[in-house]
Structure formats: C-alpha cells, structure tokens
Amino acid sequence: MDRVAQSGKSRRKGLERAVEGFLQAVRAERDLSTNTQAAYGTDLDQFVAWARRQEIADLDQIDRRALRRYVAHMSERGLARRSIARKTSALRSMLRWSQLHGLVETNPAEELVAPKLDKPLPRVLKASEAAWLCELPPDDDPLGIRDRAVLEVLYGSGLRVSELCGLDLDDMDLAESHITVMGKGRKERRVPLSDPAARALGSYLGVRASLGERAGETPVESRGMSDRHALFLNVRGNRLGPRSVRRILDRYVDAEGARHVNPHALRHSFATHLLDNGADLRTVQELLGHESLATTQIYTHVSTERLRTVYEQSHPRA
C-alpha cells in the first residue's frame, strides 16, 4: 500500500480524535452559546463511551445499524425524546463535519430518524394581561421607569431577552420610532417601537445617567465602552443582563400574587396578537428575526387555539 493510501486510511481512523477535532471547531464558532458548546461535548462524550463498550474505535465502524442501536440504547435508559433528539443531532453534526474534512466518505447519520417531538404551544398573555404587566412598574422611581421601558420594549417589539440586553444607545431612533436589533447569527433587523414603548424609553433616557449613582458606583460616562453605550443599565450602572430581566419580571408578578410569567411570554404574545389582528405570517417572521417560516408558524396554531376558545365560550351551541 502506497503512502497516499495509508494516509487516507489513517485519516478515517480514530473516533475520539474526530470528536475532539469537531469540538475544537465548535468552540471556535462565535455564534454558538457556551451552553450549546457544553451540550455538544456532553452528548458526544456519552456516545464515545457507548462506542468503546461496543468495541467501536474508528469512524469507519459507524454505520446506520450502529447508530440505530445507540438510539435504542438511549430509549432503554429512559431518556426523554427531546434529549434523544438533541444527542442524535450532535452526532449528525459531528459526522457531517467529519465528512467535510475527508475523515469519512459518507455521513451515516444523515438519514437517522430522531424521535418526533410534540411541540408545546407557547404561553401567551391576553392583550389586557400584557398591558397590565407593562404598567406594573412605578413611574416615579428611576428603576421603575427603567423596568417599564424594558417590559414595553419586550412586548411592543417582540425582542428576545438577549437582544434587549444587547441594545446600545445608537440602536434606538425615537424620532423614527424603531430600534436596530442584533439577532441570532449576528443578523441585524429593524423593528418598530410601539407608542407606549417610545414614551417609556423617552422617560427612561431622562433617568438613565442616575443609575449607579445611589450605589456609589463610577458614573456611567466614566465606564468602559461596552457599559457606557449600553441602553439598559442595572442598579450599578452596568449593562443589564438576561438574568436580571427575569428577576425584574418575577418581582412584579410575585408582588401581585399572579402566576409566573416568563419574559419570553411577552415575545410570544407580541407575535400572536399581531396575527390575531390581521398581520401576515411573513411580516411576523421578519419582525421576530426567524430564519425559517416554519418556526413562526407555531403562532398560527396559537391563534387558532385562541379562536377556538373564544368560540366555545361565546357561541350558544358550541
């Protein structure tokens, strides 16, 4: 066997080396969150451990039959369908990467069938509930004014919490009533501001500089560039984080004795209320920053369910 053939054969060997190389590539991918990177590592380490017990050490030993055995093994262990689907996806990605880098000729996981997931419908507030929630923060205190602006923007523009926390002052245009949002995959989109959100932001800008002063922190103007340009600040004058937004919402809801509301419910409500009032699906997709229209279509099911509920409650022969 000549050197070229030996080299090709050696490249196709070594499951653990392939997994390690793939995880290094994943860690270098800036658009993946730390949690996603960690999940890839955990899922693939578990597969390597199973493969070792099956005396599978090389990539070219992995075929569809072996992968089906692994899926059956996970089912026998009682793993949830969502967990099995995620681990199957990690395997598919790793083998696709191996194929692209010439480590295997084909991807045996390409046609591997993962368990079908029942997608629960998202929690949606009534329009009156969303309005009530946005008006809970007091308007005579800097933090309350900030919190009202946070809730109004979440509901009025349908932002993800991470997108809201990433906003800078330059991203906001009150004169034109829109904000520029950096979404997933570092894709920018322009989203309109509702009138209540624009008013709340105008009030917030009047007190923004005072955040942190009561805690004796460094004035906002003297902080690092990231915090100095941040739109929403915490009590210390630093950029507001997603966890703080969740605590803000929990504090107001708990004080009212109402049931728990996740900040993402405001985004769900934004989309559903638009569709309820005649917006077309493509427009809602663009406003939400969804890559695929299929992701947005879940809100059509929500709207249908809401119509059904109203019908059953209102029609005398329902």
N, C-alpha and C positions, 0 to 999 in steps of 0.2 A: 504493500500500500504506500503510495507516494505521500509526501508531506502535506500537500493540499488536502488530500482526502482525510488524512489523520487530523489535520487542523479542523476541518469541517465537522468530523465526528466528535472531537473533544469539545467543540463549542456547543454541541447539542447535549452534552452530559452535564449533570450537576443541578439537581432541583434546588438545593439550598443556595447555591451561588446565583441561580436565576432569580430567586425570591429576593435575595439581598440586593442584587442589581436593580430590580424593579422598585424596591422600597427606597433606594437611594434616589431614583428618578422621581418617585412620588414626593420625597422630601424637598426636592429642588423645584417642585411645581408651586409657584407662589399663590395660585388661586385656590388651593386646597387648604381647608382649615386644619388646625392641629388635631382636632378630634377625628377628622376624616383620615388623616395620615396614621394616627394611632390605631384606628379601626382596621385599616389595611394590614398593619403589622400583626395585630392580634389574630385576625382571620387567617392570614397566610401561615403564621406560625402554627396554628392549630392543624391546618392541612398538612404541613410538613411533618408534624408529629404523627398524624394518622398514616401518612405515606411511609414513614420509617417503619411503623409496625407492619405495614403490608409489604415491606422489603422493596419499596419503590424509591429509588435514589436518583434516577435520571429523568429528565423531561420527556425523552422519547419512550418512556414506560407509561406515560399518562395518556390514556385513551378515553373514549366516551364511556366504555364499560367501567373503568376505574372511577371516573367522576360520578357515574350513577351510583356506584357502591358507596361513595363518600356522602352523597346526598341522602341515601338510605340510612347510613350510619348516623347522620345528624338527626334524622327523623326519629330513629330508635332511641336516641338520647333525650328526646322530648323537647328539642329546640323549637322555638316559635317559628312560624312560617316566615315572618319578617326577618328573623336572624338568619335562617337558611338562605333566603333570597339575597341578603347582603353578602354573606360569605361566598355564595355562588358568583355574585357579581365581581367580588375581589379576585376570585380565581380566573374568571373570564378576562379581566383586565390584565392580570399578570401574564397569562398565556398569549394574549394579543400583543403585549409588549415583547414577549419572547419571540414571537413570530416576526415582528417588525425588525428585530435585531438579529435575525438569522439563527436563533437558537433552536427553533423547531420549524418544520415546513408548513404545518397547519395548526390551527387552534382547535383542539378537540372540544373545548367548552363553548364554541360559538353557537352550537345548536342545543346546548344543555338546557333543559326546561327547568326553570325555578318554580317554586310553589306560587300559585296565584294569590295575591293579597286582596283582602277586602278593604278597600279604602274607606275609612270612616268619613262621613261628611263633616266639614269643619264647623266649629261652633260659631254661630252668627247671632249678633245682637239685633234687636229691633231698632228701628231708627230712633225711636224715643229713648231707648236704653242707651244708645251710643251718645245721644245729645246730653242726656242726664250725666253720663260718666265724664264727658268732656267739661262739664260745668261744675264738677265737684271741687276742684282746687280753688282756694280763695283768691280774689283779685286784689287784695290789699297787702300782699306779702311777696317779696322777690321770688322766693321758692315756689309759692303758689302760682305766681304769674308764669314762671318757667314751666311748671308742671302742666298748666292749662295749654300752653303753646305746644308742649310735647304731645299731649293727647289729641289736640286738634289737628296736628300735622299727621300723626299716625292714622287717624280716621279720615281726615279730609283729603289726604293724598295717597293713602294706601301703602305706606312705606313699610319695609321690613325694619325691625328694631336696629339691626346693624347698619342699615342705610341711614336711618335717622341720626344715629350716634356719629356717623362718619361725615355728616354735613359740616361744611365750613361757611363762614360768613359770605364769602364770594359766591356760594352756590345759591343764594337766595336773591330773588328780584321781586321786591314788594310792589314796585311800580307796575310791573307786568303780571304780578300775581302768579309766579311759578318758581319752582326750585329745580336745580340740576342735581340728579341723583347718580351716584356711582353704584351700580348694581352688581350682581354676580357676574363673574368672568370679566370684571372691570369694564362693563359696558355702561356708558352714560345714557341717561334718558331725561327728558324734561317733563315734569309733572305739574299740573296746575295746582294752585293753592285755593282752597275754599275761602269765602269771605271771612267766616269766623277764624280760620287758621291765620289768615293775613293780619286780622286785627290782633289776635293773640300774639303773633310774632312781633308786631309793632310795639305792643306793650312790653313784651319781654326785652326787646333791644334797649328800652329805656332803663332797665334794671340790671342788665347782664353784667355790666362792669362792677357792680357791687357784690357779686357772688364771690365768696372767698375772703372778703374784707372783714366780715364779722368773725371769721375763724382765725384772723391774724395772719393769713397767707400772703404770699407775694402778689401784688396787683397783677391783674390779667395782662396788662401791657408789658410787664417785665418777664413774662413767662416764655417758655420755649415756643418755637414757631408752631408746632402742632396744636398746643393748647391755646395759643394766642388767637389763632384763626378759627378755632372750633366754634360752631354755632351754639351748641348746648353745653353748658358747664355745670359741674357739680358744686356742692357747697364749699369745696376747697379751691374752686376756680380752675379745676382741671376738666378735660373733656369728659362728658357724661358717657358712661359705659352701658352696655345692654343689661347687665345685671341690675344696675341702679334704676333703669327704666322699669324693670319688672317689679322692683321694690316700691317704686313710686305708685304704680298701679295697685299693688297689693295693699298699700297703706290706706288709700282712699276707699277701696272696696271693703276692706275689713272694718274700717271705721263706720261704714254704713250698714254693716251686717249683711251685705249682699253676697251672692255666690261668687266663687272665684272666676276671674276673667283674665285670660292670657293676653298679653299685648298683641299677639298675632290675630286674636279675635277681631281687633279693630281693622286689620287689613282684610280679613275675610268679610267683614261687614261692609267695608268700602266697596269691594267687588260685587257682592250680592245686591246691595242697594242700587248700584248703577244698573245692573241687569234688570232688576225689578222695575226700574223706571225707564226702560227702553234703550239702554246703551247696547251697542252691538259687541259681540264677543271679541272681535279683532281689536277694537279700541281698548277694551278692558285688558286684553293681553298686553298691549303696548304700555298702558299705564302701570301695570303690575311688574313689567320687566320680565315676563315669562319667555323663555326660549321657545317653548313648544305650545301650540294652541291647545293640545290635549291637557296640559296642566291647568289651563284656565277653564276648561270645560266642566270641571267639577262644580263650578259655581252655577252652571245651568241646572245641575241636579239639585243644588241647594234651593234655587229659585222655584223649581218645580215642587219640591217638598213644601216650601212655604205657601205656594199657591194652593196645594192640596189641603194643608192645614186650615187656611182661611176658608176654603170651600166647605170643608167638613164642619167647621164651627159656625158657618153663616147660612148655608143652604138648608131649607127646612126638610128636604128629602135626601140629604147626604147620608 
